[in-house]
Amino acid sequence: MEFKNNITALIIGSATLLILLISSDPILFSDSTRYLKGSIKDPPLYSSIIFIMQSVFKSLNSIVILQTFFVSFSIYYFTKTLERIFKLDLLTTIITAFFLFLPFIEFYRNILTEPLSYGFSLLFVSFALQLIYNFNYRNTFYFSILVVALLLIRNQFIFLYPVLLLFYIGIFFLNRSKQITVVLLISFFSIFLVHNSLIAMNKNLNDNKIKRNNVLKNDSGFYYYVYIDSIYISDLKDSRLFKKQRLNETIDKILKEIDKKKASMKYYNGRGHFGSSFSIIRDTSTKFLVDLAIQENTSVIKIKREITIKLIKKNFSSYLKLIFKKFYDTTWLFIFLPFFIGLASLISFVKNISRFSFFILFLSIFTISNHSIVYLFGRVQPRYLIYSDFILLIFIFITFTILLQKKITH
């Protein structure tokens, strides 16, 4: 019996050692430099982990090893949580662990946030499940820490705030207790306070970097990405919208360059075209906008904000079409699938206040929110979507397994 209880751990542990024996050499990408140097555009958690590991072990291999063991533990904890709550048999648990391990093999050596974010996501969903089925202070505390960790490792996880609010409302309806309501409120505001305090502290610590590069100050976030959308959907004549001479000339240059490189929507709007145009628009714009920002004694992001608002207002229907195409042209299945699953779960939850239906509803909202923020404010890449998609697929598999087992039993 003891061996049977530990077989999942043995399989995951063996797989972990095997991939590390094959290679623990780090793989660096262009984005890796930001984390190695501690870019002010990124949340501080991953850069801090790299700094600590390099200070202690003097090697990037140590980060790969840390990432691998952390994700392996997360997969183990996740599968054991499912096994305990849903009474899964050994075979289902092993298959679940196997499929969760598959995507990780592809990126475990990457010096990027994806490995740790994947691990934190698995633990986040594990404790969400435990809060639904066994609400207590301990689970609430660990769940809150995991939310903060996700917010501090990738800006992408900012979507957790509305998801968290909806999740806590659901927890309230499941329990209907004043004491639990107070705990949830404390948790929500603590997450908000800790997250924003640490982000502000990181910015203050890097104040010298900001001052040395005032032109590019805060060149990230909402307008960083939506600006690229606005240029992509625009035409040469749109430069006439801007009455300020310098701004008008700058936009005219940018749009002419984009037109010459055939990187706008009018030339080709097929699958994946926006992804190839993204870097062209970004790089072309930077050289012109930096010059303008210096002349106007302002920052690039302020100029981007002014440009974005006017261009999207002028081409709003084209912007809506672009957003729809981002949804549809990439992984549309993971929008429609969780939408209909979530709709069915919502109906079931309203009728029965079922814990299982609420969890599936939460998971559907989590998946749709993750996809939406990538489509709306970023460049669509599969590695940005692994945090939700594999978890959703696993629960579809588990749901069918439970239903089929019940059918066979009856």
C-alpha positions as CSV (number, residue, x, y, z in Angstrom):
1,M,0.0,0.0,0.0
2,E,2.9,2.4,0.9
3,F,4.5,1.7,-2.5
4,K,1.2,2.3,-4.3
5,N,0.8,5.7,-2.5
6,N,4.3,6.8,-3.5
7,I,4.5,5.5,-7.1
8,T,3.4,8.9,-8.5
9,A,6.2,10.6,-6.6
10,L,8.7,7.9,-7.8
11,I,7.7,8.4,-11.5
12,I,7.8,12.2,-11.3
13,G,11.2,12.1,-9.4
14,S,12.6,9.7,-12.0
15,A,11.5,11.8,-14.9
16,T,13.0,14.9,-13.2
17,L,16.4,13.3,-12.7
18,L,16.3,11.9,-16.2
19,I,15.8,15.2,-18.0
20,L,18.5,16.9,-15.7
21,L,20.9,14.1,-16.6
22,I,20.3,14.6,-20.3
23,S,21.0,18.3,-19.9
24,S,20.9,21.1,-17.3
25,D,22.5,23.7,-19.5
26,P,20.5,26.9,-19.6
27,I,19.0,28.2,-22.9
28,L,19.2,32.0,-23.3
29,F,16.8,34.0,-25.4
30,S,16.7,37.7,-26.3
31,D,14.2,38.2,-23.4
32,S,16.6,36.5,-21.0
33,T,18.8,39.5,-20.8
34,R,16.0,41.5,-19.1
35,Y,15.8,39.0,-16.3
36,L,19.6,38.7,-15.9
37,K,20.0,42.4,-15.6
38,G,16.7,43.1,-13.7
39,S,14.7,45.2,-16.2
40,I,12.4,47.8,-14.6
41,K,9.7,46.8,-17.1
42,D,9.3,43.4,-15.5
43,P,8.0,42.4,-12.0
44,P,11.0,41.7,-9.7
45,L,10.5,38.0,-8.6
46,Y,12.3,36.1,-11.4
47,S,15.2,38.6,-11.5
48,S,15.5,38.3,-7.8
49,I,15.6,34.5,-7.9
50,I,18.3,34.6,-10.6
51,F,20.3,37.1,-8.6
52,I,20.2,34.9,-5.5
53,M,21.0,31.7,-7.3
54,Q,23.9,33.2,-9.1
55,S,25.2,34.8,-6.0
56,V,25.2,31.5,-4.2
57,F,26.1,29.0,-6.9
58,K,27.8,31.2,-9.5
59,S,26.1,29.4,-12.3
60,L,22.9,29.6,-14.4
61,N,22.7,25.8,-14.3
62,S,21.5,26.2,-10.7
63,I,18.4,28.1,-12.0
64,V,17.6,25.3,-14.4
65,I,17.8,22.8,-11.6
66,L,15.7,24.9,-9.3
67,Q,13.0,25.4,-12.0
68,T,13.0,21.7,-12.7
69,F,12.6,20.5,-9.1
70,F,10.0,23.3,-8.4
71,V,7.8,22.3,-11.3
72,S,8.1,18.6,-10.5
73,F,7.0,19.3,-7.0
74,S,4.1,21.4,-8.3
75,I,3.0,18.6,-10.6
76,Y,3.2,16.1,-7.8
77,Y,1.2,18.4,-5.4
78,F,-1.4,19.1,-8.1
79,T,-1.9,15.4,-8.9
80,K,-2.1,14.4,-5.3
81,T,-4.7,17.1,-4.6
82,L,-6.8,15.9,-7.4
83,E,-6.4,12.3,-6.3
84,R,-7.5,13.1,-2.8
85,I,-10.5,15.3,-3.6
86,F,-11.8,13.4,-6.6
87,K,-10.8,9.9,-5.4
88,L,-8.9,9.2,-8.6
89,D,-7.5,5.8,-9.3
90,L,-3.7,5.3,-9.7
91,L,-3.8,5.0,-13.5
92,T,-5.7,8.3,-13.9
93,T,-3.3,10.1,-11.5
94,I,-0.2,8.8,-13.4
95,I,-1.7,9.8,-16.8
96,T,-2.5,13.3,-15.3
97,A,1.1,13.7,-14.1
98,F,2.5,12.5,-17.5
99,F,0.5,15.0,-19.5
100,L,1.4,17.9,-17.2
101,F,5.0,17.0,-17.5
102,L,5.0,16.9,-21.3
103,P,5.0,20.7,-22.0
104,F,7.6,21.3,-19.3
105,I,10.2,19.1,-21.1
106,E,10.1,21.7,-23.9
107,F,11.1,24.7,-21.7
108,Y,12.6,23.5,-18.5
109,R,16.0,24.9,-19.4
110,N,14.8,28.3,-20.6
111,I,16.0,31.3,-18.7
112,L,12.5,32.8,-18.9
113,T,9.6,33.1,-16.5
114,E,7.6,30.3,-18.1
115,P,8.9,27.4,-16.0
116,L,8.3,29.0,-12.6
117,S,5.1,30.5,-13.8
118,Y,3.8,27.1,-14.8
119,G,4.7,25.7,-11.4
120,F,3.0,28.6,-9.6
121,S,-0.1,28.2,-11.7
122,L,-0.4,24.5,-10.8
123,L,-0.1,25.3,-7.1
124,F,-2.5,28.2,-7.5
125,V,-5.2,26.0,-9.0
126,S,-4.4,23.3,-6.4
127,F,-5.1,25.7,-3.5
128,A,-8.1,27.2,-5.3
129,L,-9.5,23.6,-5.4
130,Q,-8.7,23.1,-1.7
131,L,-10.4,26.4,-0.7
132,I,-13.6,25.3,-2.5
133,Y,-13.7,21.9,-0.9
134,N,-12.0,22.7,2.4
135,F,-12.0,26.4,3.3
136,N,-9.6,27.2,6.2
137,Y,-7.1,29.9,7.2
138,R,-4.1,27.8,6.1
139,N,-5.4,27.3,2.6
140,T,-6.4,30.9,2.3
141,F,-2.9,32.0,3.4
142,Y,-1.1,29.8,0.9
143,F,-3.5,30.7,-1.9
144,S,-2.9,34.4,-1.2
145,I,0.9,33.9,-1.4
146,L,0.6,32.1,-4.7
147,V,-1.5,34.9,-6.2
148,V,1.2,37.4,-5.1
149,A,3.9,35.2,-6.6
150,L,2.1,35.0,-10.0
151,L,1.6,38.8,-10.0
152,L,5.3,39.4,-9.2
153,I,6.6,37.0,-11.8
154,R,4.7,38.1,-15.0
155,N,2.7,41.3,-15.8
156,Q,0.4,39.0,-17.7
157,F,-1.1,37.7,-14.4
158,I,-2.7,41.1,-13.7
159,F,-5.9,39.4,-14.9
160,L,-5.9,37.6,-11.6
161,Y,-7.5,40.6,-9.9
162,P,-11.0,40.2,-11.5
163,V,-10.7,36.4,-11.5
164,L,-9.9,36.6,-7.8
165,L,-12.8,38.8,-7.1
166,L,-15.2,36.5,-8.9
167,F,-13.7,33.5,-7.1
168,Y,-14.1,35.0,-3.7
169,I,-17.7,35.9,-4.5
170,G,-18.3,32.2,-5.4
171,I,-16.6,31.1,-2.1
172,F,-19.0,33.3,-0.2
173,F,-22.0,31.7,-1.9
174,L,-20.7,28.3,-1.1
175,N,-20.3,29.1,2.6
176,R,-22.4,32.2,3.4
177,S,-20.5,33.0,6.6
178,K,-19.6,36.5,7.9
179,Q,-16.4,35.2,9.3
180,I,-15.3,33.8,5.9
181,T,-16.3,37.0,4.3
182,V,-14.0,38.9,6.6
183,V,-11.2,36.5,5.8
184,L,-11.7,36.8,2.1
185,L,-11.7,40.6,2.3
186,I,-8.5,40.6,4.3
187,S,-6.9,38.2,1.8
188,F,-8.0,40.3,-1.2
189,F,-6.7,43.7,0.2
190,S,-3.5,42.0,1.5
191,I,-2.8,40.7,-2.0
192,F,-3.4,44.2,-3.4
193,L,-1.3,45.9,-0.8
194,V,1.7,43.5,-0.9
195,H,1.8,43.2,-4.7
196,N,1.7,47.0,-5.2
197,S,4.1,47.7,-2.4
198,L,6.7,45.3,-3.7
199,I,6.3,46.7,-7.2
200,A,6.7,50.3,-5.9
201,M,9.8,49.2,-3.9
202,N,11.4,47.7,-6.9
203,K,10.8,50.9,-8.9
204,N,12.4,53.0,-6.1
205,L,15.4,50.7,-5.9
206,N,15.9,51.1,-9.6
207,D,15.2,54.8,-9.6
208,N,18.7,55.6,-10.9
209,K,18.1,53.4,-14.0
210,I,14.9,55.2,-14.6
211,K,16.6,58.6,-14.4
212,R,19.4,57.6,-16.7
213,N,16.8,56.5,-19.3
214,N,14.0,59.0,-18.8
215,V,12.9,59.0,-22.4
216,L,12.0,55.3,-22.2
217,K,10.6,55.6,-18.6
218,N,7.7,53.2,-18.0
219,D,7.6,52.1,-21.7
220,S,5.6,49.0,-20.9
221,G,2.1,47.9,-20.0
222,F,-1.2,48.7,-21.7
223,Y,-0.1,51.3,-24.2
224,Y,3.1,49.5,-25.1
225,Y,1.1,46.7,-26.8
226,V,-2.1,48.5,-27.9
227,Y,0.1,51.1,-29.7
228,I,1.4,48.4,-32.0
229,D,-2.2,47.3,-32.7
230,S,-3.1,50.9,-33.5
231,I,-0.3,51.3,-36.0
232,Y,-1.0,47.9,-37.5
233,I,-4.6,48.9,-38.4
234,S,-3.7,52.4,-39.6
235,D,-3.1,53.8,-43.1
236,L,-0.8,56.6,-44.4
237,K,-3.5,59.2,-44.4
238,D,-4.1,58.8,-40.6
239,S,-1.1,61.0,-39.9
240,R,-3.3,63.9,-40.7
241,L,-5.1,63.3,-37.4
242,F,-2.2,64.8,-35.5
243,K,-2.0,68.6,-35.6
244,K,1.2,69.1,-33.8
245,Q,3.9,69.5,-36.4
246,R,6.6,67.3,-34.9
247,L,4.1,64.6,-33.9
248,N,2.6,64.7,-37.4
249,E,5.9,64.3,-39.1
250,T,6.9,61.4,-36.8
251,I,3.7,59.5,-37.4
252,D,4.0,60.1,-41.1
253,K,7.6,58.7,-41.1
254,I,6.5,55.6,-39.0
255,L,3.5,54.9,-41.2
256,K,5.5,55.2,-44.4
257,E,8.2,52.8,-43.1
258,I,5.5,50.3,-42.0
259,D,3.9,50.7,-45.4
260,K,7.2,50.2,-47.2
261,K,7.9,47.0,-45.2
262,K,4.3,45.8,-45.9
263,A,3.7,45.3,-42.2
264,S,0.3,46.8,-41.9
265,M,-3.1,45.0,-41.9
266,K,-4.1,46.1,-45.4
267,Y,-1.3,44.0,-47.1
268,Y,-2.0,40.7,-45.5
269,N,-4.3,39.8,-42.6
270,G,-4.0,36.1,-42.5
271,R,-3.1,33.7,-39.7
272,G,0.1,34.8,-37.9
273,H,0.7,38.0,-39.8
274,F,0.3,40.2,-36.8
275,G,3.0,38.2,-35.0
276,S,5.5,38.9,-37.8
277,S,4.5,42.6,-38.0
278,F,4.8,43.1,-34.2
279,S,8.6,43.3,-34.1
280,I,8.7,45.5,-37.3
281,I,6.3,48.0,-35.9
282,R,8.0,48.0,-32.5
283,D,11.6,48.5,-33.8
284,T,10.6,51.0,-36.5
285,S,8.6,53.1,-34.1
286,T,11.3,53.2,-31.3
287,K,13.9,55.1,-33.3
288,F,11.5,57.8,-34.4
289,L,9.6,58.1,-31.0
290,V,12.8,58.3,-29.0
291,D,13.9,61.3,-31.1
292,L,10.6,63.0,-30.7
293,A,10.5,62.3,-26.9
294,I,13.9,64.0,-26.6
295,Q,12.8,67.0,-28.6
296,E,9.6,67.3,-26.6
297,N,11.2,66.5,-23.2
298,T,8.7,63.8,-22.5
299,S,8.6,60.0,-22.4
300,V,7.9,57.5,-25.2
301,I,5.0,56.0,-23.5
302,K,3.2,59.3,-23.2
303,I,3.6,59.8,-26.9
304,K,2.3,56.3,-27.5
305,R,-0.7,56.9,-25.4
306,E,-1.7,60.0,-27.4
307,I,-1.1,58.2,-30.7
308,T,-3.0,55.1,-29.7
309,I,-6.1,56.8,-28.5
310,K,-6.5,58.8,-31.7
311,L,-5.7,56.0,-34.1
312,I,-8.0,53.5,-32.4
313,K,-10.8,56.0,-32.2
314,K,-10.4,56.6,-35.9
315,N,-10.1,52.9,-36.9
316,F,-12.3,51.4,-34.1
317,S,-14.1,48.9,-36.4
318,S,-10.7,47.7,-37.7
319,Y,-9.4,47.4,-34.2
320,L,-12.4,45.2,-33.2
321,K,-11.8,43.0,-36.3
322,L,-8.1,42.6,-35.3
323,I,-9.0,41.6,-31.8
324,F,-11.5,39.0,-33.1
325,K,-8.9,37.7,-35.5
326,K,-6.3,37.4,-32.7
327,F,-8.9,35.3,-30.8
328,Y,-9.9,33.2,-33.8
329,D,-6.7,32.8,-35.7
330,T,-4.6,31.4,-32.9
331,T,-6.1,29.0,-30.3
332,W,-9.7,29.7,-30.8
333,L,-10.6,26.3,-29.4
334,F,-9.4,27.4,-26.0
335,I,-11.9,30.3,-26.1
336,F,-15.0,28.5,-27.3
337,L,-14.3,25.4,-25.2
338,P,-14.0,27.1,-21.8
339,F,-16.8,29.5,-22.7
340,F,-19.3,26.6,-23.2
341,I,-17.9,24.6,-20.3
342,G,-18.2,27.7,-18.1
343,L,-21.7,28.4,-19.3
344,A,-22.8,24.9,-18.4
345,S,-21.0,25.1,-15.1
346,L,-22.7,28.5,-14.3
347,I,-26.1,27.1,-14.9
348,S,-25.3,24.1,-12.7
349,F,-23.9,26.3,-10.0
350,V,-26.9,28.6,-9.9
351,K,-29.3,25.7,-9.7
352,N,-27.4,23.5,-7.2
353,I,-24.6,25.6,-5.7
354,S,-22.3,22.6,-6.4
355,R,-18.6,22.8,-5.5
356,F,-17.6,20.8,-8.5
357,S,-19.5,23.1,-10.9
358,F,-18.1,26.1,-9.3
359,F,-14.5,24.9,-9.7
360,I,-15.1,24.1,-13.4
361,L,-16.6,27.6,-13.7
362,F,-13.5,29.1,-12.0
363,L,-11.2,27.2,-14.3
364,S,-13.1,28.3,-17.4
365,I,-12.9,32.0,-16.3
366,F,-9.2,31.6,-15.5
367,T,-8.5,30.2,-19.0
368,I,-10.6,32.8,-20.9
369,S,-9.0,35.6,-18.9
370,N,-5.5,34.3,-19.6
371,H,-6.1,34.1,-23.3
372,S,-7.9,37.5,-23.4
373,I,-5.1,39.5,-21.8
374,V,-2.6,37.9,-24.2
375,Y,-4.8,38.7,-27.3
376,L,-5.7,42.2,-26.2
377,F,-2.3,43.4,-24.8
378,G,0.4,41.3,-26.2
379,R,1.9,39.2,-29.0
380,V,0.2,35.8,-29.1
381,Q,2.7,33.0,-28.4
382,P,1.8,29.4,-27.2
383,R,4.2,29.7,-24.3
384,Y,2.0,32.4,-22.8
385,L,-1.0,30.1,-22.7
386,I,0.4,27.0,-21.1
387,Y,-0.5,28.2,-17.6
388,S,-4.2,27.6,-18.2
389,D,-4.6,25.3,-21.3
390,F,-3.0,22.1,-20.0
391,I,-4.8,22.4,-16.7
392,L,-8.2,22.8,-18.5
393,L,-7.5,19.8,-20.7
394,I,-6.5,17.7,-17.7
395,F,-9.8,18.6,-16.0
396,I,-11.8,17.7,-19.1
397,F,-10.0,14.3,-19.0
398,I,-10.7,13.9,-15.3
399,T,-14.4,14.9,-15.7
400,F,-14.9,12.3,-18.4
401,T,-13.1,9.7,-16.3
402,I,-15.3,10.4,-13.3
403,L,-18.5,10.3,-15.4
404,L,-17.5,7.1,-17.1
405,Q,-16.5,5.4,-13.9
406,K,-19.9,6.3,-12.4
407,K,-21.7,5.0,-15.4
408,I,-19.9,1.7,-15.3
409,T,-20.5,1.4,-11.6
410,H,-24.2,2.0,-12.0
